[in-house]
Amino acid sequence: MATPDIRPVGDLPDSIGKTAARELSHHGVRSLAEAAAHTPKELLAIHGVGPKAVRILTEALAEKGLSWRPE
């Protein structure tokens, strides 16, 4: 079964992939600001969100002057 593509999700970069975008959205993360309220470790614990998506999100957060929540 094909993964539905729900992108764009807020201002999350499309390059994180359709599975990561869908799973983040299902977990209430629909913007970079909402992503910044988490730690990378928390997002990596979500099935479908891998190191590549977290790296892309880290770069996008930095471009907006945001950073991850401290552990």
DSSP file (Angstrom, degrees, kcal/mol; ACC not computed):
  #  RESIDUE AA STRUCTURE BP1 BP2  ACC     N-H-->O    O-->H-N    N-H-->O    O-->H-N    TCO  KAPPA ALPHA  PHI   PSI    X-CA   Y-CA   Z-CA
    1    1 A M              0   0    0      0, 0.0     2,-0.1     0, 0.0     0, 0.0   0.000 360.0 360.0 360.0 134.4    0.0    0.0    0.0
    2    2 A A        -     0   0    0      1,-0.1     3,-0.0     3,-0.0     0, 0.0  -0.439 360.0-113.0 -75.2 145.8    1.4    3.4   -0.9
    3    3 A T        -     0   0    0     -2,-0.1    -1,-0.1     1,-0.1     2,-0.1  -0.667  35.1-118.7 -77.0 124.2    2.0    6.0    1.7
    4    4 A P        -     0   0    0      0, 0.0     2,-0.8     0, 0.0    18,-0.1  -0.401  20.4-133.9 -65.1 140.6   -0.4    8.9    1.3
    5    5 A D        +     0   0    0      1,-0.1    14,-0.1    -2,-0.1    13,-0.1  -0.844  32.0 168.1 -99.7 106.5    1.4   12.2    0.7
    6    6 A I        +     0   0    0     -2,-0.8    -1,-0.1    12,-0.3    13,-0.0   0.343  30.8 165.3 -99.7   5.6   -0.1   14.9    2.9
    7    7 A R        +     0   0    0      2,-0.1     2,-0.1     7,-0.1    -2,-0.0  -0.357  42.1  60.8 -67.1 149.3    2.6   17.4    2.2
    8    8 A P        -     0   0    0      0, 0.0     2,-0.6     0, 0.0     3,-0.1   0.472  63.9-179.2 -79.8 149.3    2.9   20.3    2.7
    9    9 A V    >   -     0   0    0      3,-0.4     3,-2.5    -2,-0.1    -2,-0.1  -0.942  57.6 -66.7-114.6 106.9    2.5   20.2    6.4
   10   10 A G  T 3  S-     0   0    0     -2,-0.6    21,-0.2     1,-0.3    -1,-0.1  -0.208 104.7 -32.4  49.7-132.1    2.7   23.7    7.8
   11   11 A D  T 3  S+     0   0    0     19,-0.4    -1,-0.3    -3,-0.1    20,-0.1   0.146  99.7 130.1-104.5  18.7    6.2   25.1    7.2
   12   12 A L  S <  S-     0   0    0     -3,-2.5    -3,-0.4    18,-0.3     2,-0.1  -0.517  70.2-101.8 -69.0 139.2    7.9   21.7    7.6
   13   13 A P    >   -     0   0    0      0, 0.0     3,-1.7     0, 0.0     4,-0.2  -0.398  18.7-138.4 -64.5 134.3   10.3   21.1    4.7
   14   14 A D  G >  S+     0   0    0      1,-0.3     3,-1.9     2,-0.1     7,-0.1   0.789  97.3  75.6 -60.0 -27.0    8.9   18.8    2.1
   15   15 A S  G 3  S+     0   0    0      1,-0.3    -1,-0.3    41,-0.1    41,-0.1   0.566  72.7  79.9 -67.8  -7.2   12.3   17.2    1.9
   16   16 A I  G <  S-     0   0    0     -3,-1.7     4,-0.3     1,-0.2    -1,-0.3   0.705 107.2-113.0 -71.0 -15.9   11.7   15.3    5.2
   17   17 A G    <>  -     0   0    0     -3,-1.9     4,-2.3    -4,-0.2     5,-0.2   0.001  18.2 -88.4 100.0 154.5    9.7   12.8    3.2
   18   18 A K  H  > S+     0   0    0      2,-0.2     4,-2.3     1,-0.2   -12,-0.3   0.855 122.3  51.1 -70.7 -34.7    6.0   11.9    3.0
   19   19 A T  H  > S+     0   0    0      2,-0.2     4,-2.6     1,-0.2     5,-0.2   0.946 113.0  44.9 -67.6 -46.3    6.2    9.3    5.7
   20   20 A A  H  > S+     0   0    0     -4,-0.3     4,-2.7     1,-0.2     5,-0.3   0.914 113.5  50.9 -62.6 -42.6    7.9   11.6    8.2
   21   21 A A  H  X S+     0   0    0     -4,-2.3     4,-2.2     1,-0.2    -1,-0.2   0.926 112.5  46.5 -60.5 -44.7    5.6   14.4    7.4
   22   22 A R  H  X S+     0   0    0     -4,-2.3     4,-2.3     2,-0.2    -2,-0.2   0.933 114.8  45.6 -63.7 -46.8    2.5   12.2    7.9
   23   23 A E  H  X S+     0   0    0     -4,-2.6     4,-1.3     2,-0.2    -2,-0.2   0.893 112.3  50.3 -68.4 -39.9    3.7   10.8   11.2
   24   24 A L  H  <>S+     0   0    0     -4,-2.7     5,-3.0    -5,-0.2     3,-0.4   0.933 111.0  50.2 -61.6 -44.1    4.8   14.1   12.6
   25   25 A S  H ><5S+     0   0    0     -4,-2.2     3,-1.8    -5,-0.3    -2,-0.2   0.912 107.7  53.0 -59.8 -43.6    1.4   15.6   11.7
   26   26 A H  H 3<5S+     0   0    0     -4,-2.3    -1,-0.2     1,-0.3    -2,-0.2   0.774 108.9  51.3 -62.4 -26.0   -0.3   12.6   13.4
   27   27 A H  T 3<5S-     0   0    0     -4,-1.3    -1,-0.3    -3,-0.4    -2,-0.2   0.202 126.1-100.0 -97.7  14.7    1.7   13.4   16.5
   28   28 A G  T < 5S+     0   0    0     -3,-1.8     2,-0.9     1,-0.2    -3,-0.2   0.585  83.4 128.2  84.1  10.1    0.8   17.1   16.5
   29   29 A V      < +     0   0    0     -5,-3.0    -1,-0.2    -6,-0.2    -2,-0.2  -0.845  15.0 143.8-103.1 100.5    3.9   18.4   14.9
   30   30 A R        +     0   0    0     -2,-0.9   -19,-0.4    -3,-0.1   -18,-0.3   0.253  60.7  34.9-121.6   9.4    2.7   20.6   12.1
   31   31 A S  S  > S-     0   0    0    -21,-0.2     4,-2.0   -20,-0.1     5,-0.1  -0.974  81.7-107.6-154.6 164.9    5.2   23.4   12.1
   32   32 A L  H  > S+     0   0    0     -2,-0.3     4,-2.5     1,-0.2     5,-0.2   0.876 119.7  56.1 -64.1 -36.8    8.9   24.1   12.8
   33   33 A A  H  > S+     0   0    0      1,-0.2     4,-0.6     2,-0.2    -1,-0.2   0.898 108.4  47.2 -62.9 -39.1    7.9   25.9   16.1
   34   34 A E  H >4 S+     0   0    0      1,-0.2     3,-0.6     2,-0.2    -1,-0.2   0.866 111.0  51.7 -70.0 -35.1    6.1   22.7   17.2
   35   35 A A  H >< S+     0   0    0     -4,-2.0     3,-1.9     1,-0.2    34,-0.3   0.902 103.9  58.1 -64.2 -40.1    9.1   20.6   16.2
   36   36 A A  H 3< S+     0   0    0     -4,-2.5    33,-0.3     1,-0.3    -1,-0.2   0.679  92.3  69.3 -65.5 -17.1   11.3   22.9   18.3
   37   37 A A  T << S+     0   0    0     -4,-0.6    -1,-0.3    -3,-0.6     2,-0.2   0.472 100.5  58.9 -78.3  -0.6    9.2   22.1   21.3
   38   38 A H  S <  S-     0   0    0     -3,-1.9    31,-2.3    -4,-0.1    33,-0.0  -0.694  84.7-114.9-118.9 171.2   10.7   18.6   21.2
   39   39 A T     >  -     0   0    0     -2,-0.2     4,-1.8    29,-0.2     3,-0.3  -0.745  30.7-114.6 -99.0 156.9   14.1   17.0   21.3
   40   40 A P  H  > S+     0   0    0      0, 0.0     4,-2.6     0, 0.0     5,-0.2   0.893 118.3  57.9 -55.3 -38.4   15.5   15.2   18.3
   41   41 A K  H  > S+     0   0    0      1,-0.2     4,-1.1     2,-0.2    -3,-0.0   0.892 103.9  51.4 -60.7 -40.4   15.4   12.0   20.4
   42   42 A E  H  4 S+     0   0    0     -3,-0.3     3,-0.3     1,-0.2     4,-0.3   0.910 112.4  45.5 -63.3 -42.3   11.6   12.4   21.0
   43   43 A L  H >< S+     0   0    0     -4,-1.8     3,-1.6     1,-0.2    -2,-0.2   0.873 107.7  57.2 -71.3 -35.1   11.0   12.8   17.3
   44   44 A L  H 3< S+     0   0    0     -4,-2.6    -1,-0.2     1,-0.3    -2,-0.2   0.764  97.1  64.6 -64.5 -23.2   13.3    9.9   16.4
   45   45 A A  T 3< S+     0   0    0     -4,-1.1     2,-0.5    -3,-0.3    -1,-0.3   0.623  82.5  94.6 -74.6 -12.2   11.1    7.7   18.7
   46   46 A I  S X  S-     0   0    0     -3,-1.6     3,-2.3    -4,-0.3   -22,-0.1  -0.708  89.1-113.4 -83.1 124.6    8.2    8.3   16.2
   47   47 A H  T 3  S+     0   0    0     -2,-0.5     3,-0.1     1,-0.3    -2,-0.1  -0.352 103.2  25.9 -56.6 128.6    7.9    5.5   13.7
   48   48 A G  T 3  S+     0   0    0      1,-0.2     2,-0.7    -4,-0.1    -1,-0.3   0.301  95.8 103.8  98.7  -8.5    8.7    6.9   10.3
   49   49 A V    <   +     0   0    0     -3,-2.3    -1,-0.2    -6,-0.2    -3,-0.1  -0.923  50.5 171.7-109.3 112.4   10.9    9.7   11.5
   50   50 A G     >  -     0   0    0     -2,-0.7     4,-2.1    -3,-0.1     5,-0.2  -0.457  49.5 -82.7-113.7-175.6   14.6    8.9   11.0
   51   51 A P  H  > S+     0   0    0      0, 0.0     4,-2.4     0, 0.0     5,-0.2   0.830 123.8  56.2 -57.8 -35.5   17.9   10.6   11.2
   52   52 A K  H  > S+     0   0    0      2,-0.2     4,-2.5     1,-0.2     5,-0.2   0.940 108.2  47.1 -64.3 -45.9   17.6   12.2    7.7
   53   53 A A  H  > S+     0   0    0      1,-0.2     4,-2.5     2,-0.2    -1,-0.2   0.907 112.9  49.3 -61.7 -41.5   14.3   13.9    8.7
   54   54 A V  H  X S+     0   0    0     -4,-2.1     4,-2.5     2,-0.2    -1,-0.2   0.891 110.3  50.8 -66.4 -38.8   15.8   15.2   11.9
   55   55 A R  H  X S+     0   0    0     -4,-2.4     4,-2.1     2,-0.2    -2,-0.2   0.931 112.1  46.8 -62.7 -45.3   18.9   16.5   10.1
   56   56 A I  H  X S+     0   0    0     -4,-2.5     4,-2.3     1,-0.2    -2,-0.2   0.904 113.3  49.0 -63.6 -41.6   16.7   18.3    7.6
   57   57 A L  H  X S+     0   0    0     -4,-2.5     4,-2.9     2,-0.2    -1,-0.2   0.893 107.9  54.7 -65.0 -39.3   14.6   19.7   10.4
   58   58 A T  H  X S+     0   0    0     -4,-2.5     4,-2.2     1,-0.2    -2,-0.2   0.920 110.5  46.0 -59.2 -44.7   17.7   20.8   12.3
   59   59 A E  H  X S+     0   0    0     -4,-2.1     4,-2.0     2,-0.2    -1,-0.2   0.910 113.5  48.9 -64.9 -42.4   18.8   22.8    9.3
   60   60 A A  H  X S+     0   0    0     -4,-2.3     4,-1.2     2,-0.2    -2,-0.2   0.885 110.3  51.3 -66.3 -38.7   15.3   24.3    8.8
   61   61 A L  H ><>S+     0   0    0     -4,-2.9     5,-3.3     1,-0.2     3,-0.6   0.931 109.3  50.5 -61.8 -45.4   15.1   25.3   12.5
   62   62 A A  H ><5S+     0   0    0     -4,-2.2     3,-1.3     1,-0.2    -2,-0.2   0.885 105.6  55.9 -61.4 -39.3   18.5   27.0   12.3
   63   63 A E  H 3<5S+     0   0    0     -4,-2.0    -1,-0.2     1,-0.3    -2,-0.2   0.816 111.2  44.8 -62.7 -29.3   17.4   29.0    9.2
   64   64 A K  T <<5S-     0   0    0     -4,-1.2    -1,-0.3    -3,-0.6    -2,-0.2   0.364 120.1-108.6 -94.6   3.6   14.5   30.3   11.2
   65   65 A G  T < 5S+     0   0    0     -3,-1.3     2,-0.2    -4,-0.3    -3,-0.2   0.730  80.1 125.3  75.8  22.0   16.6   31.1   14.3
   66   66 A L      < -     0   0    0     -5,-3.3     2,-0.3    -6,-0.2    -1,-0.3  -0.684  37.9-170.8-108.5 163.6   15.0   28.2   16.2
   67   67 A S        -     0   0    0     -2,-0.2    -9,-0.0    -3,-0.1     0, 0.0  -0.947  32.2 -81.8-146.5 168.6   16.6   25.2   18.0
   68   68 A W        -     0   0    0     -2,-0.3   -29,-0.2     1,-0.1   -32,-0.1  -0.272  52.8 -94.1 -67.9 155.4   15.5   22.0   19.6
   69   69 A R        -     0   0    0    -31,-2.3    -1,-0.1   -34,-0.3   -32,-0.1  -0.505  52.3-102.0 -64.5 136.3   14.2   21.9   23.2
   70   70 A P              0   0    0      0, 0.0    -1,-0.1     0, 0.0   -31,-0.0  -0.307 360.0 360.0 -61.6 146.9   17.1   21.1   25.5
   71   71 A E              0   0    0     -3,-0.1   -32,-0.1   -33,-0.0    -2,-0.1   0.485 360.0 360.0 -74.0 360.0   17.2   17.5   26.8
